[in-house]
Each structure stands twice: as structure tokens, then as C-alpha cells.
């Protein structure tokens, strides 16, 4: 097919060789069309739109190189679907569109500009590579200027679904990413629903991610990752009104500066709802961010995991509840920044019903502020160990029932139940039933080796004896702990103390003032290590 620079601004894909019948390989015709439209745009400087009518467009064995000024518009999710497959090239990743630094020399001076991808579906279930390949994405573009990605449904890709990096003056809105990262065991790079590399444009990247949903993806729902250690972490990135559920991590900041996350939900994720750490390729955690107005609830382990960062992070006005370990857990992973994080603020959050401590500090903090938080009824993992088997014991894909049990409601939350050589994490429990997390994100069962037979013996470990609203188990200096209410009014109460300083903890300098520490199960405070030079006054104890 030959197309001149007289190509019309709107182009109908069906008029240029694409069939959309679900069985014809449309990739060669699609690639020729994109090349021709791209050449026309380069010749006259006028961006163009490829309209793709409803149909299933099979894209086999090779990705399509993208060009500036070429937009792709479908007839809607479920109507226009691009089906990716690689039956003839099992070593080749097949994103729908790609343009990368490594393969194509993408960069600030060689970028893609003025593109829109909107109103279509990408089905990646037909791509499997012989070894996990981070390029086996749905979309894989780098260095995009003035881009818009809207109303896309991307699912079942082998690696990340929306995997685009270095997005300047760009909006990502209404993207639904489900079950991406099929081939990622959870420890590899990529494998997310929406994964965005940052830093390529310098200290400012103007990017908005809004109204997106990421569910059941192998690693992250949404992550931002600094791509070169010597690049400055960029400012200007916002994540608003997004929903992340049943991913390994909900939303992760692995190297931005001043990330704003607001009005979002992070629920049922396996490691943490929100994560700041050194998990990314450069081992650089985010810094200077603000998380506000979010619901961070029912994550299998922690609500907020925080570490490997110089700090200046603020968490304000969030609900952090019902998580399987800690509400907020400050800790550093090996291989990342180990210095104490400075100026971390937890203000006006509702931190309640978490399985262990509401707030736990296991790594260094300098001048943190805990102000006006309501930290209530944590320590739910209070039930003693249990075991059983035989009549009345049965398992289903996501539950274990013991009809003879009398468990305290949610007393086993976050524990690992062991059954016939398999184990699963407990998300909640009634008097007789344990709810279980999927064995990996996107799975429909807790049992990778099959559901145990009726009557199979099980075991649950003990819960820890001390479970506090605020636990200091690392070095904390110059803290401001003001105006918090830390209590447990349920019966029986499970939050043993309002404030616990462990034998490994240090609370030095600063002030603890005007807090209400009354109404916990054992005592207001427990100091295995005495605070030093702390102004302690006007607290109700």
C-alpha cells in the first residue's frame, strides 16, 4: 500500500486492509498504515487519526513501531479489540505499539508527540514468551510529548499492561488494567497494570493519571519508577481518583519527587496498599510526596509500606483500616537508602482495625509528626493458635471452615494457615470460617496445588502478645506526637497499648503532648526502653 502526504486527517483502518475478523493477521496491514500515516504527518506537520471500527484485530508475532502525530481511536471497549499473539515467534514480545530507547533510539530529541490512544481493548492473553520479557506489554512507548491515553481496557498481558515511560504533558485517564503480568512470578521488573518510568525529561514531568482501575496484576496496580539512578527524581506527577485491588502492591512510588495521590482506593492488595521503597530498578524510593483522602483498606499485609527514602512525605486524611499486618509500617529494605527518613507527617488519619500495630516504626525517623490521628482498635490478630481436622473441616477455593471452632471474629487476620503442605494468608474470619487471599494476584484460589480434601488437618499460629496503636521499634528523634486519640472501645479490646517503645526502639528528643491514651486493653504505654529528653505532658493515660 502506498500513501502520499495527501492522506486525509481521519483515516478508516478498514479502508486500508484491516479486516477485524478475529482470524486474519492484521498486523502487517496495520504496520504499513501506521508507517504511511506517520510519514504523512512528518511531511506536513499535521497530526492524523486512524479510526478502527468494531471488530477483533489479530496482531501476530511482531509489534508495530509508532510515529509522531498518529492517533488511534476505536469504537469503544469491547467493540474494538486488538488481540495480541505470538504463535510463530515464541521469543518475541508483541506490544500493540512500541517506540523505545533501546530498540529505536527514543530520547528527548527523538520523541513521539501529539498522539491519542482511546476507546479500545487490548487482549494480551495470546502472548507467551519462552522466558519472562518485560517488553511483552500492551503498550510500550517511551518519550511521549502531549499524549492522551483514554478509555482503554488492557488485560492478560504477559508483562505490564500499560507500560509507557517518560510522559510529558500527558494524561492517562480511564484505563482499566486487569490480570497483567501473567508471566511475572512477582519478583521481576514490570508485570504491573500501569507502570510508568520517570526521569527522562529532567526534574519536571507533567503527568496526570486519573480515574484508572488496576486489578489482579502480577506486581503493582500503578507504579512510578525512576529509570536512571543519576537522574533527578521528577516533580509534577499526580494520581487521582484511581482504584487498585488484588495486585501485589496497590500504588508504588519508586523514585518520584512530590507525587500527589488523592481520592484513590487501594484495597485487597497482597503486600501493601501504598508503597514507598527501593523495589524499582534503580533502588531509589520516592520522596516529598503527599497522600490524601484515600481509602487503604483490607490489604493482605500492610496498608502503607514506607522506607528507603530521605523522607518529607505526608499522609493526611486517609482511612487505613482492616489490613492484615500494620496500618503504617516504616521499614527499610536491603539494597536501598538506609538513612533515617526526615519530616514524615501522619495527620488526621483514621487508622483502625488493623491486625497488628496501627503505626509501626522499624527504621529511623527524624522529626516525624503524628498529629490528630484516630488510632482505634488495632491488634485484631489476638486469637491463640488453633489446629483441627476431621469431620466438620472443609476447604473451598477461598475459605477454610471448621464447624467445631469458636474463633474470635478476625482474631486470625493476617495469619498463615497451613494445610497439607500448602499455606494461605487469612484475610478475615468468623467463628467458624477463615477467608483466604488468592495465592497470587489475579488467581481465583488460595491453593496453587489444588483445594485440600475434606477433613485435612490445619494449623494456625499464635498471635503476638503486644499489639499497640503506635510502636517505636527503631531510632526516632525529635518527634512531634500531638493531639492523637489512641484507644480501643471494642469488647474484648485487642489493642494492648496506645504507645509501645520496644527494647530495640529509641525515642529521643521532641514532644509527646495532648494525646488521649486511655482505653486500651492492657495499659496506656509500655516503655521497654525509656524515652530520652522527650517533653511529655498533658496526655490522658
MIKOL-750093 format. One line per 10 residues: their letters; for each residue x, y, z negated of C-alpha. Coordinates in steps of 0.5 Angstrom, whole numbers. Each point is the difference from the previous one (the first is absolute). Layout:
<pts>
a) X:Y:Z ~ ...
</pts>
This chain:
<pts>
xxxxxxxxxx) 0:0:0 ~ 3:7:2 ~ -3:6:-3 ~ 2:7:1 ~ 1:6:-4 ~ -8:2:2 ~ -2:-6:-5 ~ -6:3:-3 ~ 0:2:-7 ~ -5:-5:-2
xxxxxxxxxx) 1:-7:3 ~ -4:-6:-1 ~ 4:-6:-1 ~ -5:-5:4 ~ 1:4:6 ~ 8:-2:-1 ~ 0:-7:0 ~ -2:-2:-7 ~ -6:-5:-1 ~ -1:0:-7
xxxxxxxxxx) -3:-7:1 ~ 4:-3:-6 ~ 4:-6:4 ~ 3:4:6 ~ 7:3:-3 ~ -1:8:1 ~ 7:2:-3 ~ 3:0:7 ~ -5:5:3 ~ 0:4:-7
xxxxxxxxxx) 7:1:0 ~ 0:2:7 ~ -6:5:-1 ~ 4:3:-7 ~ 6:1:4 ~ -3:3:6 ~ -4:5:-4 ~ 6:1:-4 ~ 3:2:6 ~ -5:5:2
xxxxxxxxxx) 0:3:-7 ~ 7:1:0 ~ 0:3:7 ~ -6:6:-1 ~ 0:0:-8 ~ -7:-1:0 ~ -2:-6:-5 ~ -5:-5:2 ~ -5:-5:-3 ~ 0:-8:2
xxxxxxxxxx) -8:-2:-1 ~ 0:-7:-2 ~ -8:-3:1 ~ -2:-5:-5 ~ 3:-7:1 ~ 5:-4:-2 ~ 7:1:3 ~ 5:-5:-1 ~ 7:2:-1 ~ 5:-5:1
xxxxxxxxxx) 8:-1:-1 ~ 2:7:0 ~ -1:7:-3 ~ -2:6:4 ~ 5:6:0 ~ -4:6:-2 ~ 1:7:3 ~ -1:7:-2 ~ -7:3:2 ~ -3:-7:1
xxxxxxxxxx) -6:-1:-5 ~ -4:-6:-1 ~ -8:0:-1 ~ -4:-6:-1 ~ -8:0:0 ~ 1:-2:-8 ~ 2:-5:-5 ~ -3:-7:2 ~ -1:3:7 ~ 7:1:3
xxxxxxxxxx) 4:-5:-3 ~ 8:-1:2 ~ 1:-8:-1 ~ 8:-1:-1 ~ 3:-7:1 ~ 7:-2:2 ~ -1:-8:2 ~ 5:1:6 ~ 5:4:-5 ~ 0:-3:-7
xxxxxxxxxx) 7:4:-2 ~ -4:7:3 ~ -4:4:-5 ~ -5:3:4 ~ -3:7:-3 ~ -5:3:5 ~ 4:6:0 ~ 7:2:-2 ~ 6:5:1 ~ 6:-1:-5
xxxxxxxxxx) 7:3:-1 ~ 3:-7:0 ~ -4:-2:7 ~ -1:7:3 ~ 5:5:-3 ~ -6:4:-3 ~ 2:6:-4 ~ -2:7:-2 ~ 2:2:7 ~ -3:-6:3
xxxxxxxxxx) -6:-1:-3 ~ -8:-1:2 ~ -4:6:0 ~ -8:1:1 ~ -3:-6:-1 ~ -6:-3:-3 ~ -2:-7:-1 ~ -7:-1:-2 ~ -6:-5:0 ~ 2:-6:1
xxxxxxxxxx) 2:-7:-3 ~ 7:-4:0 ~ 0:-7:-2 ~ 7:-3:-1 ~ -2:-7:-2 ~ 3:-3:6 ~ 7:2:-1 ~ 4:-4:-4 ~ 8:0:1 ~ 5:-5:-2
xxxxxxxxxx) 3:4:-6 ~ -4:6:-3 ~ 2:6:4 ~ -2:7:-3 ~ -2:2:7 ~ -6:-4:1 ~ -4:5:-1 ~ -7:3:2 ~ 3:7:2 ~ 8:1:-1
xxxxxxxxxx) 1:7:2 ~ 6:5:-2 ~ 1:7:0 ~ -7:3:2 ~ -2:7:0 ~ -7:3:0 ~ -3:-7:-1 ~ -7:-2:-2 ~ -2:-8:-1 ~ -7:0:-2
xxxxxxxxxx) -6:-5:-1 ~ 5:-6:1 ~ -1:-8:-2 ~ 6:-3:0 ~ 0:-7:-3 ~ 4:-7:-1 ~ 7:2:3 ~ 6:-4:-2 ~ 3:6:-3 ~ -2:7:-1
xxxxxxxxxx) -7:2:3 ~ 1:8:1 ~ 8:0:0 ~ 2:7:2 ~ 6:5:-2 ~ 1:7:0 ~ -6:3:1 ~ 0:8:0 ~ -6:4:1 ~ -4:-6:0
xxxxxxxxxx) -7:-3:-3 ~ -1:-7:-2 ~ -8:-1:-1 ~ -5:-5:-1 ~ 5:-6:1 ~ -2:-7:-2 ~ 5:-5:-1 ~ -1:-7:-2 ~ 4:-6:-1 ~ 6:3:3
xxxxxxxxxx) 7:-3:-2 ~ -3:-7:1 ~ 8:-3:1 ~ 3:4:-5 ~ 0:-4:-7 ~ 0:6:-4 ~ 7:2:-1 ~ 2:2:7 ~ 0:7:3 ~ -6:2:3
xxxxxxxxxx) -6:-4:0 ~ -5:6:-2 ~ -6:2:2 ~ 2:7:1 ~ 8:1:0 ~ 3:7:2 ~ 7:1:0 ~ 2:7:-2 ~ 6:5:0 ~ 1:0:8
xxxxxxxxxx) -2:7:0 ~ 4:3:-5 ~ -2:3:-7 ~ -7:1:2 ~ -5:-5:4 ~ -7:3:0 ~ -4:-6:0 ~ -8:-2:-3 ~ -2:-7:-1 ~ -7:1:-2
xxxxxxxxxx) -7:-5:0 ~ 4:-6:1 ~ -1:-7:-2 ~ 5:-6:-1 ~ -2:-6:-3 ~ 3:-7:0 ~ 7:2:3 ~ 6:-4:-2 ~ 4:5:-3 ~ -3:7:-1
xxxxxxxxxx) -6:3:2 ~ 3:7:1 ~ 8:1:-1 ~ 4:6:2 ~ 8:-2:0 ~ 6:5:1 ~ 4:-3:6 ~ 7:2:-1 ~ 3:1:-7 ~ 4:6:2
xxxxxxxxxx) -7:4:3 ~ -3:5:-5 ~ -7:-3:-3 ~ -5:4:4 ~ -6:4:-2 ~ -6:1:3 ~ -4:-6:0 ~ -7:-1:-3 ~ -4:-7:-1 ~ -7:2:-2
xxxxxxxxxx) -7:-4:0 ~ 3:-7:1 ~ -1:-7:-2 ~ 5:-5:-2 ~ -3:-7:-2 ~ 3:-7:-1 ~ 7:2:3 ~ 7:-2:-3 ~ 0:8:-2 ~ -5:5:1
xxxxxxxxxx) 4:6:2 ~ 7:1:-1 ~ 5:6:0 ~ 7:-3:2 ~ 3:7:2 ~ -4:6:1 ~ 0:7:-4 ~ -6:3:-2 ~ -5:-6:2 ~ -7:2:-2
xxxxxxxxxx) -5:-6:-1 ~ -7:2:-2 ~ -7:-2:0 ~ 2:-7:2 ~ -2:-7:-3 ~ 6:-6:-1 ~ -4:-6:-2 ~ 2:-7:-1 ~ 7:0:3 ~ 5:-5:-2
xxxxxxxxxx) 6:4:-3 ~ -2:7:-1 ~ -6:4:2 ~ 5:6:1 ~ 8:-1:0 ~ 6:4:0 ~ 6:-4:0 ~ 6:-2:4 ~ -3:-5:4 ~ 1:3:7
xxxxxxxxxx) 6:-1:5 ~ 4:6:-3 ~ -2:-2:-7 ~ -2:7:-1 ~ -6:2:-5 ~ -5:6:1 ~ 1:6:-4 ~ -4:6:-1 ~ -7:-3:1 ~ -7:1:-2
xxxxxxxxxx) -5:-5:-1 ~ -7:3:-2 ~ -7:-2:0 ~ 1:-7:2 ~ -3:-7:-3 ~ 5:-5:-1 ~ -4:-6:-3 ~ 1:-8:0 ~ 6:-1:3 ~ 3:-6:-2
xxxxxxxxxx) 6:2:-3 ~ 1:8:-1 ~ -4:6:1 ~ 6:4:1 ~ 7:-2:1 ~ 6:5:-1 ~ 7:0:1 ~ 7:1:4 ~ -2:8:0 ~ 3:6:-2
xxxxxxxxxx) -7:2:-2 ~ -4:6:0 ~ -6:-4:1 ~ -7:2:-2 ~ -6:-5:-2 ~ -6:5:-1 ~ -8:-2:-1 ~ 1:-7:2 ~ -4:-6:-2 ~ 5:-6:-2
xxxxxxxxxx) -4:-6:-2 ~ -1:-7:0 ~ 7:-2:2 ~ 3:-7:-1 ~ 6:3:-4 ~ 2:7:-1 ~ -4:6:2 ~ 6:4:1 ~ 7:-3:0 ~ 6:3:0
xxxxxxxxxx) 6:-4:2 ~ 6:0:5 ~ 1:-6:5 ~ 7:-2:1 ~ 4:3:6 ~ -4:7:0 ~ 1:6:-4 ~ 1:-2:-8 ~ 1:7:-2 ~ -6:3:-5
xxxxxxxxxx) -6:3:3 ~ -1:7:-1 ~ -6:4:-1 ~ -5:-5:1 ~ -7:2:-2 ~ -6:-4:-2 ~ -6:5:-1 ~ -8:-1:-1 ~ 0:-7:2 ~ -5:-6:-2
xxxxxxxxxx) 5:-6:-2 ~ -4:-5:-3 ~ -2:-8:0 ~ 7:-2:3 ~ 2:-7:-2 ~ 7:2:-4 ~ 2:8:-1 ~ -3:6:2 ~ 6:3:1 ~ 7:-4:0
xxxxxxxxxx) 7:3:1 ~ 5:-5:1 ~ 5:5:4 ~ 3:7:-2 ~ -4:6:0 ~ 2:8:-1 ~ -5:5:-2 ~ -6:-4:1 ~ -7:3:-1 ~ -6:-4:-3
xxxxxxxxxx) -6:5:0 ~ -7:-1:-2 ~ -1:-7:3 ~ -5:-5:-3 ~ 3:-7:-1 ~ -5:-5:-2 ~ -1:-7:-2 ~ 6:-3:4 ~ 4:-6:-2 ~ -6:-4:2
xxxxxxxxxx) 5:-6:1 ~ -2:-2:-7 ~ -2:-7:0 ~ 4:-6:-2 ~ 3:-5:4 ~ -5:-6:3 ~ 0:-6:3 ~ -5:-5:3 ~ -2:-5:5 ~ -5:-6:1
xxxxxxxxxx) -8:1:0 ~ -2:7:1 ~ 6:2:3 ~ 0:2:8 ~ 3:5:4 ~ -2:3:6 ~ 4:5:5 ~ 0:6:-4 ~ -2:-3:-7 ~ 1:-5:-6
xxxxxxxxxx) -6:-2:-4 ~ 1:-4:-7 ~ -7:-1:-2 ~ 2:-1:-7 ~ 4:6:-1 ~ -1:6:-4 ~ 4:5:2 ~ 0:8:-2 ~ -2:4:6 ~ 6:2:4
xxxxxxxxxx) 5:-3:-5 ~ 4:-4:5 ~ 0:6:5 ~ 7:0:4 ~ 2:-7:-3 ~ 2:-5:5 ~ -4:-6:-1 ~ 4:-7:2 ~ -4:-6:3 ~ 3:-6:3
xxxxxxxxxx) 7:3:2 ~ -4:7:3 ~ -1:6:-3 ~ -4:6:1 ~ -1:7:-4 ~ -6:2:-4 ~ -4:6:3 ~ -6:-1:-6 ~ -3:-5:-4 ~ -7:-1:-3
xxxxxxxxxx) -1:-5:-6 ~ 1:-6:5 ~ 3:2:7 ~ 6:3:2 ~ 0:5:6 ~ 6:-1:4 ~ 4:4:5 ~ 2:-2:7 ~ 7:-4:1 ~ 2:6:4
xxxxxxxxxx) -4:6:3 ~ -5:-2:5 ~ -1:-7:-2 ~ -6:-3:-2 ~ 2:-5:-5 ~ 4:1:-6 ~ 3:-7:1 ~ 5:-1:6 ~ 1:-7:0 ~ -8:-2:-1
xxxxxxxxxx) -5:1:-5 ~ 1:-4:-6 ~ -4:-6:-1 ~ -6:0:-6 ~ 3:-2:-7 ~ 7:2:2 ~ 4:3:-6 ~ 1:7:-1 ~ 5:4:-5 ~ -1:8:-2
xxxxxxxxxx) 6:3:-4 ~ -1:4:-6 ~ -1:8:1 ~ 6:4:-3 ~ -2:3:-8 ~ 1:7:1 ~ -3:4:6 ~ 0:7:-1 ~ -3:6:3 ~ 7:3:1
xxxxxxxxxx) 6:-4:0 ~ 7:3:0 ~ 5:-6:1 ~ 5:5:4 ~ 4:6:-2 ~ -5:6:0 ~ 3:7:-1 ~ -4:7:-1 ~ -7:-3:1 ~ -6:4:-1
xxxxxxxxxx) -5:-4:-3 ~ -6:5:-1 ~ -8:-1:-1 ~ -1:-7:2 ~ -5:-5:-2 ~ 2:-7:-1 ~ -5:-5:-3 ~ -4:-6:1 ~ -7:0:-2 ~ -2:-7:2
xxxxxxxxxx) -1:-6:-4 ~ 4:-3:-1 ~ 5:5:1 ~ 6:-2:4 ~ 5:6:1 ~ 4:-1:-6 ~ 4:7:-1 ~ -1:6:3 ~ 8:1:1 ~ 5:-5:-1
xxxxxxxxxx) 7:1:0 ~ 4:-7:1 ~ 6:-2:-2 ~ 3:2:7 ~ -3:7:0 ~ 2:6:-2 ~ -4:7:-1 ~ 5:6:0 ~ -2:7:-1 ~ -6:3:3
xxxxxxxxxx) -7:0:-4 ~ -6:-4:-2 ~ -6:4:-1 ~ -7:1:-1 ~ -2:-7:2 ~ -5:-5:-2 ~ 3:-6:-2 ~ -6:-3:-4 ~ -4:-6:1 ~ 5:-6:3
xxxxxxxxxx) 0:-7:-2 ~ 6:0:-5 ~ 3:7:-1 ~ 1:7:3 ~ 7:-1:1 ~ 6:-5:0 ~ 7:2:0 ~ 5:-6:0 ~ 5:6:2 ~ -1:7:-4
xxxxxxxxxx) -1:6:4 ~ 5:5:0 ~ 0:7:0 ~ -8:0:2 ~ -4:5:-2 ~ -6:-4:-3 ~ -6:4:-2 ~ -8:1:0 ~ -1:-7:2 ~ -6:-4:-3
x) 3:-7:-2
</pts>
